[in-house]
Amino acid sequence: MSRYDTRRAEDALAQTHGRLVWRAADCLTHRLVEPEGVRVTEYKPVESWLTDMDGVLVHEERAIPGASEFITTLQASGKKFLVLTNNSIFTPRDLRARLLAGGIDVPEDKIWTSALATAQFLDDQRPGGTAYVIGEAGLTTALHEVGYVLTERAPDYVVLGETRTYSFEAITRAIRLISDGARFLATNPDPTGPSAEGPLPATGSVAALITRATGVAPYFVGKPNPLMMRSALNRLEAHSETSVMIGDRMDTDIISGLEAGLRSVLVLSGSTGEHEVERFPYRPTRIVESIADVVPLITALA
């Protein structure tokens, strides 16, 4: 590590106010410097990186400074990585194009969505099954690719994903199918999603409506279910002890990483503000301002 990189890491990553502290010199030996009176933890070198997309790499398709450098540094290092998102609307190809428009070049096979995780879950649970789907191309394509048949007639599952055009007719059909015995699955529990005009109702809100009407709660596959992390690690053939999760939300990214046994980094460029961290009974391994501050760690923790 160069003197410049070391200084940059020290400036970007040294934290105060009683939080966990990582300094470059300690990163080189993979030691986590903790507040006085707390034990020092030894960590294995990091081999794999998982990162959320919205709020970490982009804000409404605009790249966050440091995001492109983060991806190119990962690629140059040869480390395994995946970009994760609870957004089930788009296919990985769509998301690659949207990221590329913002100057972030992520290969299609390095994008893991809640739709893909849901399709994998269904294929593991009931291969070749049937489903009634409320969602967009990201979800329907993923289900088709694992051999699922989409139908309104006595499906094995009702699968709810995110869409910008929730219809009363489709929701009514889902309620009736679930009442008749179809299993209820949803891609993620996010109650709202972002838009230029403000928050929009998302999968979690519509799931709550269906649950109220049927008395049946869905199984949510996406974050904060650690299943999403496990499926991503399996895709990378990676181990939790040598992996890090980066996210901007304590209630999804950080908790799912924690429950899957990963180290976690909270960036303050998205949903969770620094003042909100203390409200939670769990903590990220560390807190940084943005993804730009994570770039030095790729080398320092190798």
C-alpha positions in Angstrom: 0.0 0.0 0.0 1.4 3.4 -1.0 1.9 6.3 1.5 -0.9 8.1 -0.3 -3.3 5.2 0.0 -2.4 4.8 3.7 -3.1 8.4 4.4 -6.3 8.4 2.4 -7.5 5.3 4.3 -6.7 7.0 7.6 -8.5 10.1 6.7 -11.5 8.4 5.3 -11.9 5.6 7.7 -10.8 6.8 11.1 -14.0 7.4 13.2 -14.6 9.0 16.6 -17.4 9.5 19.1 -17.1 5.9 20.4 -17.7 4.2 17.2 -15.8 1.2 15.8 -12.5 2.4 14.3 -10.5 1.0 11.4 -7.2 2.7 10.6 -5.1 1.7 7.6 -2.2 0.3 9.7 -4.7 -2.0 11.5 -6.4 -2.9 8.2 -3.1 -4.3 7.0 -3.2 -6.8 9.8 -7.0 -7.2 9.7 -7.4 -6.0 13.2 -10.5 -4.0 14.2 -9.6 -1.2 16.6 -12.5 -0.9 19.0 -13.5 1.6 21.8 -11.5 1.4 25.0 -12.4 -1.6 27.1 -13.7 -3.6 24.2 -11.9 -6.7 22.9 -10.0 -6.4 19.6 -11.4 -8.7 16.9 -9.3 -10.6 14.4 -10.8 -11.0 10.9 -9.8 -13.1 7.9 -8.8 -11.3 4.7 -11.8 -10.2 2.6 -12.3 -12.2 -0.6 -15.8 -11.2 -1.6 -17.8 -8.0 -1.6 -21.6 -7.5 -1.7 -23.0 -4.1 -2.2 -26.5 -2.6 -2.3 -27.2 -0.5 -5.4 -29.6 2.4 -4.6 -28.2 4.8 -2.1 -24.7 3.2 -2.3 -23.8 3.3 -6.0 -26.5 5.5 -7.4 -29.2 8.0 -6.6 -32.1 7.7 -9.1 -29.6 6.6 -11.8 -27.0 9.3 -11.0 -23.7 7.8 -9.9 -22.6 8.6 -6.4 -18.9 9.8 -6.5 -16.6 6.9 -6.0 -19.0 4.3 -7.3 -17.3 3.7 -10.6 -13.9 3.6 -9.0 -15.2 1.1 -6.5 -16.3 -1.3 -9.2 -13.1 -0.9 -11.4 -10.9 -1.4 -8.3 -12.8 -4.6 -7.4 -12.4 -5.9 -11.0 -8.7 -5.0 -11.0 -8.2 -6.8 -7.7 -9.8 -10.0 -8.9 -12.1 -10.1 -5.9 -15.5 -11.6 -6.2 -18.4 -9.2 -6.0 -22.2 -8.8 -6.6 -24.4 -5.7 -6.7 -27.6 -6.5 -4.8 -31.0 -4.8 -5.1 -34.5 -5.5 -3.7 -35.8 -3.9 -6.9 -37.6 -6.7 -8.8 -38.8 -4.5 -11.7 -35.8 -4.8 -14.0 -33.7 -7.7 -15.4 -30.0 -7.7 -14.7 -29.5 -6.5 -18.4 -31.8 -3.6 -17.8 -30.0 -2.7 -14.6 -26.6 -2.9 -16.3 -27.8 -0.4 -18.9 -29.1 2.0 -16.3 -25.9 1.8 -14.3 -23.8 2.2 -17.4 -25.7 5.4 -18.3 -24.5 6.8 -15.0 -20.9 5.8 -15.8 -20.8 2.6 -13.7 -19.8 -0.5 -15.7 -21.1 -3.6 -13.9 -21.3 -6.9 -15.8 -24.7 -8.4 -16.1 -23.7 -11.5 -14.2 -22.6 -9.4 -11.3 -26.1 -8.1 -10.5 -28.3 -10.1 -8.1 -32.0 -9.0 -7.7 -34.7 -10.0 -5.3 -36.5 -11.4 -8.4 -33.6 -13.7 -9.1 -33.4 -14.8 -5.5 -37.2 -15.4 -5.5 -37.0 -17.5 -8.6 -34.1 -19.5 -7.2 -36.0 -20.1 -4.0 -39.1 -21.4 -5.9 -36.9 -23.6 -8.0 -35.4 -25.1 -4.9 -38.7 -25.5 -3.1 -41.0 -26.7 -5.9 -39.2 -27.2 -9.2 -41.4 -26.7 -12.4 -44.2 -25.2 -10.4 -46.9 -22.6 -11.4 -47.4 -19.0 -10.2 -49.7 -16.1 -10.5 -47.4 -13.0 -10.7 -48.0 -9.4 -10.0 -44.8 -7.7 -11.2 -42.7 -6.6 -14.1 -40.3 -8.1 -16.6 -37.5 -8.6 -14.0 -39.7 -11.0 -12.0 -41.5 -12.8 -14.8 -38.3 -13.3 -16.8 -36.6 -14.8 -13.7 -39.4 -17.2 -13.1 -39.6 -18.3 -16.8 -35.8 -18.9 -16.7 -36.2 -21.5 -13.9 -39.0 -23.2 -15.7 -42.0 -21.8 -13.9 -45.4 -21.5 -15.7 -47.3 -18.3 -15.1 -51.1 -18.9 -14.8 -54.3 -17.7 -13.1 -55.7 -21.2 -12.8 -55.0 -22.8 -9.4 -51.3 -21.8 -9.2 -48.9 -23.2 -6.6 -48.0 -19.6 -5.6 -49.1 -16.1 -5.8 -45.8 -14.1 -6.2 -45.9 -10.4 -5.6 -43.2 -8.1 -6.9 -42.7 -4.4 -7.5 -44.5 -2.6 -10.3 -45.4 1.0 -11.1 -48.9 -0.1 -12.3 -50.6 -2.1 -9.5 -54.1 -2.9 -10.7 -57.1 -3.4 -8.5 -58.1 -6.3 -10.7 -54.8 -8.1 -10.3 -54.8 -7.6 -6.5 -58.3 -8.9 -6.3 -57.3 -12.0 -8.3 -54.3 -12.5 -6.0 -56.6 -12.3 -2.9 -59.0 -14.8 -4.3 -56.2 -17.3 -5.3 -54.6 -17.1 -1.9 -58.0 -17.6 -0.2 -58.4 -20.7 -2.4 -55.1 -22.1 -1.1 -52.3 -20.6 -3.2 -49.1 -20.0 -1.2 -48.2 -16.3 -0.8 -44.6 -15.1 -1.7 -43.2 -11.6 -2.1 -39.9 -10.4 -3.5 -39.3 -7.9 -0.7 -40.9 -6.1 2.2 -40.0 -2.5 1.2 -43.2 -0.4 1.9 -42.2 2.5 -0.4 -39.9 3.1 -3.3 -38.2 6.3 -4.5 -39.3 8.6 -7.3 -38.5 12.1 -8.4 -41.9 13.2 -7.1 -41.6 11.5 -3.7 -42.2 8.0 -2.3 -44.3 5.4 -4.1 -46.2 2.5 -2.6 -44.0 -0.6 -3.1 -44.2 -4.4 -2.6 -44.5 -4.3 1.2 -47.5 -1.9 1.2 -49.4 -4.0 -1.4 -48.5 -7.2 0.5 -50.0 -5.7 3.7 -53.3 -5.0 1.8 -53.5 -8.6 0.6 -52.6 -9.9 4.0 -55.4 -7.8 5.6 -57.9 -9.2 3.1 -56.8 -12.9 3.4 -55.3 -13.3 6.8 -52.2 -14.8 5.1 -48.8 -13.2 5.5 -46.3 -13.6 2.6 -42.8 -15.1 2.8 -40.5 -12.3 1.8 -37.3 -13.5 0.0 -35.4 -10.2 -0.4 -33.5 -8.2 2.2 -33.7 -8.2 5.2 -34.1 -11.9 4.8 -30.6 -13.3 5.2 -31.6 -15.8 2.5 -30.9 -13.1 0.0 -27.3 -12.9 1.3 -26.9 -16.6 1.4 -28.1 -17.0 -2.2 -25.7 -14.3 -3.3 -22.8 -16.0 -1.4 -23.7 -19.3 -3.0 -23.7 -17.7 -6.4 -20.1 -16.4 -5.8 -19.1 -19.6 -4.1 -18.0 -17.4 -1.2 -17.9 -17.7 2.6 -19.5 -15.3 5.0 -16.3 -15.1 7.1 -14.4 -13.6 4.2 -17.2 -11.4 2.9 -18.4 -7.8 3.5 -21.9 -6.3 2.9 -22.1 -2.6 2.0 -25.5 -0.8 2.4 -27.3 2.4 3.2 -30.1 1.0 5.3 -29.8 -0.4 8.8 -33.1 -2.1 8.6 -32.4 -4.1 5.4 -28.8 -4.2 4.3 -27.0 -4.2 7.6 -29.3 -6.5 9.5 -29.4 -9.1 6.6 -25.6 -9.0 6.5 -25.3 -9.4 10.2 -27.7 -12.3 10.3 -25.9 -14.0 7.4 -22.6 -13.7 9.3 -21.0 -11.0 7.2 -19.1 -7.9 8.2 -21.0 -4.8 7.2 -20.3 -1.2 6.1 -23.0 1.4 6.4 -22.6 4.3 4.0 -24.3 7.6 4.9 -25.1 8.5 1.3 -28.6 6.9 1.4 -31.5 6.2 3.7 -30.0 5.9 7.2 -28.6 9.0 8.7 -25.7 8.9 11.2 -28.0 10.1 14.0 -30.4 7.2 13.4 -27.8 4.4 13.9 -28.1 4.4 17.7 -31.8 3.6 17.5 -31.0 0.1 16.4 -30.0 -2.7 18.8 -27.3 -3.8 16.3 -24.4 -2.0 14.7 -22.6 -2.1 11.4 -18.9 -3.2 11.6 -18.1 0.3 10.5 -19.7 3.6 9.2 -18.3 5.7 6.3 -19.6 8.8 4.5 -19.8 7.2 1.0 -18.7 4.4 -1.3 -15.6 6.5 -2.1 -14.4 5.8 1.4 -14.6 2.0 0.9 -12.3 2.0 -2.1 -9.1 1.9 0.0 -10.4 -1.1 2.0 -10.4 -3.3 -1.1 -6.6 -3.4 -1.0 -6.2 -2.8 2.7 -8.3 -5.8 3.7 -7.1 -8.2 1.0 
